[in-house]
């Protein structure tokens, strides 16, 4: 991102909190929108500027919905405080959380804090939109077909098995709650003993087991790690059925987000993070998805969630 571009200058100029000398620093890690740390008047803020092309490409929820969900997440304490909304500029001024942005390697040591943050988010007012990973997969498949974007080798061959997973999960649905739906490690900030969740680009009402499965997929948790995460979230309520549900959603996270990176690379050219290899990430996720889909224990997981 070029910091002196007119859109950023225009936004900074109209925010009262940014009075006086202003220093702007790109916050790296975002793969779609522009996120900038703003130092002004002895205080520190985060300016998040949404890119309309992301929602238009089906890579995020509508911008107005993302803003509304970010505000609601802040109400629960799961997300940073929202200090100002600039709807005409599709921008948000957020509290700067002076903590540590987690990496994949950090997640196993923070499972309790991550689970607590998810419970706070999931206990909030319902979001005004729904999110379903299977519907998102169908959207991405249509986008790839419409725009001539090739699928990974063998992808189409696995779709009948994906349909079986969907059918099994639908047999005994659980109540939907406000979910983030894109919890890679970098969307967690550890602030002392508390974990905060940022970036609500794909947020919506969803099965909480997908939230946990997605965390597990992004953090490369093994089977034991998935069980520890489920234990941290559900406590005594964790059952074999819920654990199987989380593990199946871990698989679906990798299956579907493979195409998120394929579409982002093909339609947006990695414009928000030019130094990130979107195609390589798609290949890595697909490799992990294939490993799960070919696991001999998959049939037992399907049977378990139907009980």
ZIFENRA-V775550 format. One record per backbone hydrogen bond with DSSP energy under -1.0 kcal/mol. NH is the residue of the N-H (numbers start at 1). CO is the residue of the C=O. If there is no record, write none. Layout:
nh=NH co=CO
nh=NH co=CO
This chain:
nh=5 co=2
nh=9 co=5
nh=10 co=6
nh=11 co=7
nh=12 co=8
nh=13 co=9
nh=15 co=12
nh=18 co=15
nh=19 co=16
nh=23 co=39
nh=25 co=37
nh=27 co=35
nh=34 co=49
nh=36 co=47
nh=37 co=25
nh=38 co=45
nh=39 co=23
nh=40 co=43
nh=43 co=40
nh=45 co=38
nh=46 co=94
nh=47 co=36
nh=48 co=92
nh=49 co=34
nh=50 co=90
nh=54 co=51
nh=56 co=52
nh=57 co=53
nh=58 co=55
nh=59 co=54
nh=61 co=201
nh=66 co=62
nh=67 co=63
nh=68 co=64
nh=69 co=65
nh=70 co=66
nh=71 co=67
nh=72 co=68
nh=73 co=69
nh=74 co=70
nh=75 co=71
nh=78 co=73
nh=79 co=73
nh=83 co=93
nh=84 co=93
nh=86 co=91
nh=91 co=86
nh=92 co=48
nh=93 co=84
nh=94 co=46
nh=95 co=81
nh=99 co=97
nh=100 co=190
nh=102 co=188
nh=106 co=103
nh=107 co=103
nh=109 co=106
nh=110 co=107
nh=114 co=110
nh=115 co=111
nh=116 co=112
nh=117 co=113
nh=118 co=114
nh=119 co=115
nh=120 co=116
nh=121 co=117
nh=122 co=118
nh=123 co=119
nh=124 co=121
nh=131 co=205
nh=136 co=132
nh=137 co=133
nh=138 co=134
nh=139 co=135
nh=140 co=136
nh=141 co=137
nh=142 co=138
nh=143 co=139
nh=144 co=140
nh=145 co=141
nh=146 co=142
nh=147 co=143
nh=149 co=144
nh=155 co=152
nh=158 co=155
nh=159 co=156
nh=162 co=158
nh=163 co=159
nh=164 co=160
nh=165 co=161
nh=166 co=162
nh=167 co=163
nh=168 co=164
nh=169 co=165
nh=170 co=166
nh=177 co=206
nh=179 co=204
nh=184 co=182
nh=187 co=184
nh=188 co=185
nh=189 co=196
nh=190 co=100
nh=191 co=194
nh=194 co=191
nh=196 co=189
nh=197 co=78
nh=198 co=187
nh=203 co=200
nh=204 co=179
nh=205 co=129
nh=206 co=177
nh=210 co=207
nh=211 co=207
nh=212 co=208
nh=213 co=209
nh=214 co=210
nh=215 co=211
nh=216 co=212
nh=217 co=213
nh=218 co=214
nh=219 co=215
nh=221 co=216
nh=226 co=222
nh=227 co=223
nh=228 co=224
nh=229 co=225
nh=230 co=226
nh=231 co=227
nh=232 co=228
nh=233 co=229
nh=234 co=230
nh=235 co=231
nh=237 co=234
nh=238 co=235
nh=243 co=239
nh=244 co=240
nh=245 co=241
nh=246 co=242
nh=247 co=243
nh=248 co=244
nh=249 co=245
nh=250 co=246
nh=251 co=247
nh=252 co=248
nh=253 co=249
nh=254 co=250
nh=255 co=251
nh=256 co=252
nh=257 co=253
nh=258 co=254
nh=259 co=256
nh=260 co=256
nh=261 co=257
nh=262 co=258
nh=263 co=259
nh=264 co=260
nh=265 co=261
nh=266 co=262
nh=267 co=263
nh=268 co=264
nh=276 co=273
nh=278 co=276
nh=281 co=277
nh=282 co=278
nh=283 co=279
nh=284 co=280
nh=285 co=281
nh=286 co=282
nh=287 co=283
nh=288 co=284
nh=289 co=285
nh=290 co=286
nh=291 co=287
nh=292 co=288
nh=293 co=289
nh=294 co=290
nh=295 co=292
nh=298 co=295
nh=301 co=297
nh=302 co=298
nh=303 co=299
nh=304 co=300
nh=305 co=301
nh=307 co=304
